[in-house]
Amino acid sequence: MRNDAHEQIDSTLAAAREAWQRSDLVHAEALLRELNGQVPEREDIARLLCNVLRSQGRLDAASLVALELCGASDFDQGVCLRSAEFARQCDRHAMAARICDDALAHGPATPELLVLAGNVAREAGDFDTARVRYLRALDAGVDLDRHHVLGALANVRRYTDAADAEIAWFAKHFSDTRYSPRSRASAGFALAKAQGDLADYARAARTLREANAMVRTVQAWNAAGWQAFVTSRVRERVADASPVPKDDFNPVFIVGVPRSGTTLTATLLARATGARDRGELRALRFIGEQLVGGGHLGSPAALTEAASLYRRLAVQDDAPATHYLDQDPLNFRWLHIAAAMFPRARVIHLRRDPRDTALSLWGQDFAHPDMAFAYDFDDMRAYMDGHDALMRHWTQRLSLPIFELDYEMLVTETESSLTKLRDFIGAPARGSVPSDDSAPVQSASVWQARQPVYATSVGRWRHYVPYVPELMQFGEPD
């Protein structure tokens, strides 16, 4: 291609970026579509087009552009890695899996691509494929300080034999001081999970105590900052969004302390009603942070714009549905903004025995810094107190209907619980659903959400309390 042609392409790309920055998405897309047709192998052009489409909720279209870029690049593994991760972030796991499969078929796989391929398979519920790819990544020498593959590997199966070679692998890495504390802690959580599978609760408790202590050395939680956050939310007042001519979008927010059953609830409710499960959408938290940070809580125009953004990100461009489920448990922090944007929304609030919740938090390795409270029982207690205070405040102040759902009732009386939930959100029951109808699960509950409903996690804290007496601060035994 001649230099003047390159210059013209770069000039058009600059114009598209300017249009994107001033939110002229129609013009930006038109320019980028033209450029993408001319030079489909240009990653910077395709990536910007992907972002323009994603900002409009057109995630199918955006992921398709990412897929086509891989073919145009002759399946360069770096391009495929970034494209598959983009599709995964869009919850388009079928597209991400296709990109991974195509890349793996076109040359020797990098460890990083194998890890991502494993994550995509695990989140889609294909645990056997995930395990094969994690093992291949380990054989290929993946950097375990950067990629916590051992923790992922432990969570795609149940362990039934104490002599299993993987358990020894976890233990060896956990004690290996050549690795970072964070990497070793991840292996510790994997080891404790296997020990718990084998009902060796004493060893599991000792392992978890050490692993959680390792994380605390590198990832602190700000208890005072959390209390200030809760106080600020209680004091805030939010303007109502301007009414829209046709209010036919009424989202369902499923909230609670993490590990209280939000993922399971969303998965079961989506299967029972045909509601679209958007996973942990994270859109409400973004909107809340932007409105508060910009001082826009009192602006009806800003709330209306925010509501339009949330709706685009929730509805997207796949098959339409009558109800949309947002299962981000931490949305309880922003329910006043949800109520202002969508006064006809519904909230399902999960409640679970706090001793089981605390144990589940303590036994899980989390990636997001919002979960830094989970590695210390006192921090957990403070976090739960803040959650309870906010939910009491929302219940008293907001007009949003809130359904209080006990996790224990959900897993022991599932059908009656789902009937009540269907009535609450106004959704009819539907017939049998294909087994692959579930949305991908990127939360720590991916294994549980893919299994038949079981109640063995109810009262699980009793196995551990002889070795973890701190659990008693979360309640007295019955």
C-alpha positions in Angstrom: 0.0 0.0 0.0 1.4 3.4 -1.0 2.3 6.0 1.6 -0.5 8.4 0.6 -3.0 5.5 1.1 -1.6 4.9 4.6 -1.8 8.5 5.4 -5.5 8.6 4.3 -6.3 5.6 6.4 -4.6 7.1 9.5 -6.4 10.4 8.9 -9.8 8.7 8.7 -9.0 6.7 11.8 -8.2 9.9 13.7 -11.5 11.3 12.5 -13.3 8.2 13.8 -11.6 8.5 17.2 -12.7 12.1 17.4 -16.3 11.1 16.6 -16.1 8.4 19.2 -14.9 10.8 21.8 -17.7 13.2 21.2 -20.2 10.3 21.3 -21.1 10.5 17.6 -21.3 6.8 17.4 -23.1 6.6 14.1 -20.4 8.6 12.3 -17.6 6.7 14.1 -19.0 3.4 13.1 -19.5 4.4 9.5 -15.9 5.5 9.2 -14.6 2.4 11.0 -16.7 0.0 8.9 -15.2 1.6 5.7 -11.6 1.3 7.1 -12.2 -2.3 8.4 -13.3 -3.3 4.9 -10.1 -1.8 3.4 -7.6 -3.1 5.9 -9.3 -5.9 7.9 -5.9 -7.0 9.4 -5.4 -3.6 11.2 -6.0 -4.4 14.9 -6.3 -0.8 16.0 -9.2 -0.2 13.6 -11.0 -3.4 14.5 -10.5 -2.8 18.2 -12.0 0.7 18.1 -14.9 -0.6 16.1 -15.4 -3.3 18.7 -15.5 -0.6 21.4 -17.9 1.6 19.5 -20.3 -1.4 19.1 -19.9 -2.5 22.7 -20.8 0.9 24.0 -24.2 0.6 22.2 -24.8 -2.8 23.7 -24.2 -4.5 20.4 -22.1 -7.3 21.8 -22.9 -9.9 19.2 -21.8 -7.5 16.5 -18.7 -6.4 18.4 -17.6 -10.0 19.1 -18.1 -10.9 15.4 -15.7 -8.1 14.4 -13.2 -9.6 16.9 -13.6 -13.0 15.3 -13.1 -11.7 11.8 -10.0 -9.9 12.9 -8.4 -13.2 13.9 -8.9 -14.6 10.4 -7.5 -11.5 8.8 -4.4 -11.7 11.0 -3.9 -15.4 9.9 -4.7 -16.4 13.5 -1.8 -14.6 15.1 -2.0 -15.9 18.7 -1.5 -12.5 20.3 -4.4 -11.1 18.2 -6.5 -14.2 19.0 -5.8 -13.9 22.7 -6.9 -10.3 22.9 -10.0 -11.0 20.7 -11.1 -14.0 22.7 -10.7 -12.0 25.9 -12.8 -9.3 24.4 -15.6 -11.7 23.5 -15.3 -13.3 27.0 -15.8 -9.8 28.6 -18.9 -9.4 26.4 -20.2 -12.7 27.8 -20.1 -14.1 24.2 -18.4 -17.4 25.3 -19.4 -19.3 22.2 -17.6 -16.8 20.1 -14.6 -16.7 22.5 -14.5 -20.5 22.4 -14.5 -20.4 18.6 -11.6 -18.0 18.5 -9.6 -20.1 21.0 -10.3 -23.3 19.0 -9.3 -21.7 15.7 -6.1 -20.3 17.2 -5.2 -23.6 18.8 -5.8 -25.3 15.5 -3.4 -22.9 13.6 -0.2 -23.5 15.5 1.6 -24.2 18.8 -0.4 -22.8 21.6 1.0 -20.3 24.0 0.4 -21.0 27.7 -1.5 -17.7 28.0 -3.9 -18.8 25.2 -4.4 -22.2 26.9 -5.3 -20.5 30.2 -7.8 -18.2 28.5 -9.3 -21.2 26.6 -9.6 -23.0 29.9 -11.3 -20.1 31.5 -13.8 -19.7 28.7 -14.7 -23.4 28.8 -15.0 -23.4 32.6 -17.3 -20.3 32.7 -19.5 -22.0 30.0 -19.8 -25.1 32.1 -17.5 -27.4 30.1 -15.4 -28.5 33.0 -13.7 -31.4 31.2 -12.4 -29.2 28.4 -11.3 -26.6 30.9 -9.3 -29.1 32.8 -7.5 -30.4 29.7 -6.5 -26.9 28.7 -5.3 -25.9 32.2 -3.1 -29.1 32.3 -1.7 -28.2 28.9 -0.9 -24.7 30.1 0.9 -26.1 33.1 2.8 -28.5 30.9 3.7 -25.5 28.6 5.3 -23.7 31.5 2.7 -21.0 32.2 3.9 -18.3 34.6 2.2 -19.2 37.9 2.9 -15.8 39.4 0.8 -14.2 36.7 -1.8 -16.9 36.1 -3.4 -18.7 39.1 -4.0 -21.8 37.1 -3.8 -24.2 40.0 -6.8 -22.5 41.7 -8.8 -22.7 38.5 -7.9 -26.4 38.1 -9.1 -27.3 41.5 -12.5 -25.8 40.8 -13.4 -27.9 37.8 -13.8 -31.2 39.6 -14.4 -32.9 43.0 -11.5 -34.8 44.6 -12.2 -38.2 45.9 -8.7 -39.7 46.5 -6.2 -38.2 48.9 -3.4 -39.7 46.7 -4.5 -37.7 43.7 -1.3 -36.2 42.1 -3.0 -32.8 41.7 -3.3 -32.4 45.5 0.4 -33.0 45.9 1.0 -30.5 43.2 -1.1 -27.9 45.0 0.8 -28.6 48.3 4.2 -28.3 46.7 3.4 -24.9 45.1 1.8 -23.7 48.3 5.1 -24.3 50.2 7.4 -23.1 47.5 8.9 -19.7 48.6 10.3 -19.1 45.1 6.8 -17.9 44.1 5.0 -14.8 45.2 2.8 -14.9 48.3 -0.3 -14.3 46.1 0.6 -17.2 43.8 1.2 -19.5 46.8 -2.0 -18.4 48.4 -3.9 -19.3 45.2 -2.4 -22.8 45.4 -3.4 -22.9 49.1 -7.0 -22.2 48.3 -6.8 -25.0 45.7 -5.3 -27.4 48.3 -8.0 -26.5 50.9 -10.7 -27.0 48.4 -9.4 -30.5 47.7 -9.1 -31.2 51.4 -12.6 -30.1 52.0 -13.8 -32.4 49.2 -12.2 -35.2 51.1 -13.9 -34.1 54.4 -10.4 -33.4 55.9 -11.7 -30.3 57.6 -8.9 -29.9 60.1 -6.2 -29.8 57.4 -8.5 -27.6 55.2 -8.9 -25.1 58.0 -5.1 -24.9 58.6 -4.5 -24.4 54.9 -7.1 -21.7 54.6 -5.8 -19.9 57.7 -2.3 -19.7 56.1 -3.6 -18.8 52.6 -5.8 -16.0 53.8 -2.9 -14.6 55.9 -0.7 -14.6 52.8 -3.3 -12.6 50.8 -3.6 -10.1 53.7 0.1 -9.3 53.4 -0.4 -7.9 49.8 -4.1 -6.9 49.7 -5.5 -4.8 52.5 -9.1 -3.8 53.0 -10.0 -0.3 54.2 -12.7 -0.8 56.9 -12.9 2.9 57.6 -13.4 3.6 53.9 -16.2 1.1 53.8 -18.0 2.7 56.7 -17.6 6.1 55.0 -19.1 4.6 51.8 -22.1 3.3 53.7 -22.6 6.6 55.5 -22.4 8.5 52.2 -25.0 6.3 50.5 -27.4 6.7 53.4 -27.2 10.5 53.2 -27.5 10.8 49.4 -30.7 11.9 47.6 -31.2 11.1 44.0 -33.4 12.9 41.4 -35.8 10.8 39.4 -35.0 10.2 35.8 -37.3 11.9 33.3 -40.2 9.6 32.4 -39.9 7.8 29.0 -42.9 7.4 26.7 -42.9 3.6 26.9 -41.5 2.0 30.1 -41.2 -1.6 28.9 -37.8 -2.3 30.5 -37.9 -3.3 34.2 -34.7 -5.0 35.3 -34.4 -7.4 38.2 -31.5 -6.8 40.5 -30.4 -9.9 42.5 -28.3 -8.7 45.5 -26.8 -9.8 48.8 -23.5 -10.4 50.5 -21.3 -12.3 48.0 -21.5 -16.1 48.3 -25.1 -15.9 49.6 -26.7 -17.5 46.5 -27.2 -14.7 43.9 -25.6 -16.7 41.0 -27.7 -19.8 41.7 -30.9 -17.7 42.0 -30.3 -16.0 38.7 -29.4 -19.3 37.0 -32.6 -21.1 38.2 -34.9 -18.1 37.6 -33.6 -17.7 34.0 -34.2 -21.3 33.3 -37.6 -21.3 34.8 -38.9 -18.1 33.1 -36.8 -17.4 30.0 -35.5 -14.2 31.6 -32.2 -13.1 30.2 -29.4 -13.6 32.8 -26.8 -10.9 32.3 -24.5 -12.2 35.0 -22.6 -9.7 37.1 -23.3 -6.9 34.7 -21.2 -4.3 36.6 -23.1 -1.5 34.8 -24.9 -0.2 37.9 -21.7 0.2 39.9 -20.1 2.1 37.0 -23.1 4.4 36.7 -23.2 5.0 40.4 -19.5 5.9 40.6 -19.8 8.2 37.7 -22.9 10.0 39.0 -21.5 10.4 42.5 -18.0 11.4 41.3 -19.4 14.0 38.9 -21.9 15.4 41.3 -24.8 14.5 39.1 -27.2 12.8 41.5 -29.5 15.8 41.5 -29.8 16.0 37.7 -32.8 14.3 36.1 -31.1 14.6 32.7 -28.0 12.8 33.9 -30.2 10.1 35.4 -32.1 9.7 32.2 -28.9 9.4 30.2 -27.6 6.8 32.8 -30.9 4.8 32.5 -30.5 4.8 28.7 -26.9 3.5 29.0 -27.9 0.8 31.5 -30.7 -0.3 29.3 -28.5 -0.6 26.2 -25.9 -2.6 28.2 -28.6 -5.0 29.6 -30.8 -5.5 26.5 -27.8 -5.9 24.0 -28.3 -7.4 20.5 -29.1 -11.0 21.1 -32.5 -12.6 21.3 -35.0 -10.3 23.2 -36.5 -11.2 26.5 -39.3 -9.9 28.7 -37.1 -9.7 31.8 -33.4 -9.0 32.4 -31.6 -10.3 35.5 -28.5 -8.5 36.9 -27.0 -10.8 39.4 -24.1 -8.6 40.6 -24.5 -9.0 44.4 -22.7 -5.7 45.1 -25.5 -3.8 43.4 -27.0 -3.5 46.9 -24.6 -0.5 47.2 -26.5 1.5 44.5 -30.2 0.6 44.8 -31.2 4.3 45.3 -29.8 5.0 41.8 -31.5 1.9 40.4 -34.8 3.1 41.9 -34.4 6.5 40.4 -33.7 5.2 36.9 -36.2 2.3 36.9 -39.0 2.8 39.4 -40.7 -0.4 38.3 -37.6 -2.6 38.8 -37.6 -5.5 41.2 -35.0 -6.5 43.8 -34.4 -10.0 45.0 -32.4 -9.9 48.2 -30.6 -13.1 49.2 -30.1 -14.0 52.8 -28.0 -16.9 54.0 -26.8 -18.1 57.4 -23.9 -15.7 58.0 -21.7 -18.5 59.3 -22.0 -20.4 56.0 -21.5 -17.2 54.1 -18.4 -16.3 56.1 -16.9 -19.8 55.6 -17.6 -19.7 51.9 -16.0 -16.2 51.6 -12.9 -17.3 53.6 -12.5 -20.4 51.4 -12.6 -18.6 48.1 -9.8 -16.9 46.2 -11.2 -13.7 44.7 -9.7 -11.6 41.9 -11.5 -8.3 42.4 -10.2 -5.7 44.9 -13.8 -5.1 46.1 -13.6 -8.5 47.8 -10.5 -7.7 49.9 -12.6 -7.9 53.0 -13.1 -11.7 52.5 -9.7 -12.7 53.9 -10.3 -11.6 57.5 -13.2 -12.5 59.8 -13.4 -9.1 61.4 -13.4 -7.4 58.0 -16.2 -9.7 56.9 -18.2 -8.8 60.0 -17.8 -5.1 59.3 -18.7 -5.6 55.7 -21.8 -7.6 56.5 -22.9 -4.9 59.1 -22.6 -2.3 56.4 -24.6 -4.4 54.0 -27.3 -4.9 56.6 -27.4 -1.2 57.4 -27.8 -0.3 53.7 -30.5 -2.8 53.1 -32.5 -1.6 56.1 -32.2 1.9 54.8 -33.3 1.0 51.3 -36.2 -1.0 52.6 -37.4 1.9 54.7 -36.8 4.7 52.1 -37.2 3.3 48.6 -40.4 2.3 47.0 -38.8 -0.6 45.1 -40.4 -3.9 45.8 -37.8 -6.1 47.5 -38.3 -9.9 47.8 -36.4 -11.4 50.8 -35.2 -14.9 49.7 -33.5 -17.3 52.1 -30.8 -19.4 50.4 -31.7 -22.3 52.6 -35.3 -22.2 51.4 -34.2 -21.9 47.7 -32.1 -25.1 47.9 -34.6 -27.2 50.0 -37.9 -26.0 48.5 -36.7 -25.0 45.1 -39.9 -25.2 43.1 -42.1 -23.3 45.5 -39.4 -20.7 45.8 -39.2 -20.3 42.0 -43.0 -20.0 41.9 -42.9 -17.1 44.3 -40.0 -15.5 42.4 -41.9 -15.8 39.1 -45.0 -14.2 40.6 -42.8 -11.4 42.1 -41.2 -10.4 38.8 -44.4 -11.0 36.8 -43.0 -13.7 34.6 -44.8 -16.8 33.4 -43.3 -20.3 33.8 -41.9 -21.9 30.7 -41.3 -25.5 29.7 -38.1 -27.5 29.6 -34.9 -25.7 28.7 -32.0 -27.2 26.8 -29.0 -27.9 29.0 -26.9 -25.3 27.2 -29.3 -22.5 27.7 -27.5 -21.1 30.8 -25.6 -17.9 30.6 -21.8 -18.1 31.2 -20.9 -17.7 34.8 -17.8 -15.6 35.6 -18.3 -15.5 39.3 -16.7 -17.8 41.9 -20.0 -19.8 41.9 -19.5 -21.3 38.5 -19.3 -24.9 39.7 -22.3 -24.7 42.0 -24.4 -23.0 39.3 -23.8 -25.9 36.9 -24.8 -28.7 39.3 -28.2 -30.0 40.2 -29.5 -28.1 43.2 -28.1 -29.5 46.4 -28.4 -28.6 50.1 -25.1 -30.0 51.4 -23.7 -26.5 51.8 -26.4 -25.7 54.3 -24.8 -25.9 57.8 -21.4 -26.6 56.3 -19.9 -24.3 58.9 -20.5 -26.9 61.6 -17.8 -29.1 60.1 -15.3 -26.3 60.4 -16.2 -24.5 63.7 -14.0 -26.8 65.9 -11.0 -25.6 63.9 -12.3 -22.1 63.0 -14.0 -20.8 66.2 -14.1 -17.3 64.6 -17.2 -18.5 62.8 -19.2 -18.2 66.0 -19.0 -14.4 65.9 -21.5 -14.6 63.0 -24.2 -16.2 65.1 -25.1 -18.7 67.8 -25.9 -22.3 67.0 -29.5 -23.3 66.9 
